[in-house]
Amino acid sequence: MKLDAGRVASFRENGFVHVPGVVDAETVAGLRAAHDGLVDRWAAECEVDRATYVRVVSQWTSLHEQHPRFRAQLDHPAVGAIARQLLGASAVQLFHDHLISKPPRVSGTIPWHQDYPFWPVDAPRALSCWLALDDCDDDSGAMRFMPGAHLDGEQPPVDFLRATWDWGDRIHAAVPTRAKAGDCIFHSCLSWHTSPPNTSDHHRRAFIMIIMHADCRWDPEHCDWHPMNDCVTVQPGEHFNRDRFPILGAGAAAC
Ligand SMILES: O=C(O)CCC(=O)C(=O)O
């Protein structure tokens, strides 16, 4: 699967592109079931009931190391092909994956932010593939983007606990990305985005694959506290080690 020129141009201009129906319903159901099973296990390990656990814990990292279905998702051919196309890369590499859950009525706002200032990566040649595991709309936490804001470059990292980015009148240009389960929203690591609370009665989960150009190098000075720094076994300025930062999909052959 490749994007048409219009969608590629839209990604370049706006910093994000919504691609419907990338992942089929059966695969999405399998990912939801895998996550449900992991949540049951983690709640039991914490000795709390499931409802309490999901109210408190809403984000999990490196699920591909926890369940084969998430590992298989990393090699979804369309995800790799689109990421290579958008990054202009012959090969792409995982930085990390994570799953963000907004359970019915108990989630908060994720404030306006850019992702790249939080990553120990030497250049903003990376994107996120945000895969909807549930349908989502304005009531259930659909992400919103500020089109074109990525073109202003990297800004200092926002403080997630205090952030209130003031867009002034530009706020009217913000675009909600209502999505169906199986849709992917590819967004540049410099895009500005936010998501509102889920005030609906249904779950809103997304599996997010952070994908970088395979030529990116480890730059711990860019973010010295990122937990993924502990998984790096190379020296600063070297390419990321592929055991923990795998090359994705068919691109591996070209690398
Ligand atoms: O899933 C969300 O609500 C926010 C996701 C996000 O911030 C991201 O993909 O960078």
The ligand as an SDF file (V2000), in Angstrom:
LIG
                    3D

 10  9  0  0  0  0  0  0  0  0999 V2000
   -3.4860    8.9340   21.8440 O   0  0  0  0  0  0  0  0  0  0  0  0
   -3.5170   10.0850   22.2520 C   0  0  0  0  0  0  0  0  0  0  0  0
   -4.5150   10.5640   22.7990 O   0  0  0  0  0  0  0  0  0  0  0  0
   -2.3180   11.0050   22.0890 C   0  0  0  0  0  0  0  0  0  0  0  0
   -1.2840   10.4070   21.1950 C   0  0  0  0  0  0  0  0  0  0  0  0
   -0.0610   11.2250   21.0460 C   0  0  0  0  0  0  0  0  0  0  0  0
    0.1600   12.2060   21.7010 O   0  0  0  0  0  0  0  0  0  0  0  0
    0.9300   10.7800   20.0600 C   0  0  0  0  0  0  0  0  0  0  0  0
    0.6970    9.8440   19.2730 O   0  0  0  0  0  0  0  0  0  0  0  0
    2.0170   11.4040   20.0070 O   0  0  0  0  0  0  0  0  0  0  0  0
  1  2  2  0
  2  3  1  0
  2  4  1  0
  4  5  1  0
  5  6  1  0
  6  7  2  0
  6  8  1  0
  8  9  2  0
  8 10  1  0
M  END
$$$$
